[in-house]
Structures are given as C-alpha cells and as structure tokens.
Amino acid sequence: MAMANRSRGMLPRLFGVILIMIGSLNSLLSWRGGLVVNDFYLLLIATGLFLFAIGVIHRAQGTEDTAVGSPDAQSEYFGSEKDTL
C-alpha cells in the first residue's frame, strides 16, 4: 500500500520536469546564440510547471486519503470525543 502511494503522480511530474528542462535549455541556447527567445520555449516551461504541479497535487491527495480517510482513524476520533462529553 505504501509503495502504491509513493508512485502516485509520478508520470505527470516526470513529464513536467522533462518539459521544463527542454524549454529552459532551448531558450538558453537561443539566447546565447543571439537569437530572440521564442514564446514556444516559454510555453514549454509553463506546461512543464503545470504538469509538475498536477503531479504533486495528485500525490498529496493519495497520501491524504490513506492517512485521514481511514475508518479506523475516524472511529477512534469520534470515540474519544464521545468519552469526553
């Protein structure tokens, strides 16, 4: 179960990092060559950041579901609340 949560959101994060690296390398090479940096390279970087954020959110939701949403944790919480009342 822990291994499945570890790999959640891995594919979007991986593609995001690849797009960020390709976009930044292409923009730096064109800048170094004295050319105008195309908007396409900036679009690659922005898309990579978006995919990376989606992957991070997807992984965080997976860990949140197993830790907070488990029935055992909820029954313990409600049970202890009833005891104090």
Beta strands, then each sheet from edge to edge (+ up, - down):
end
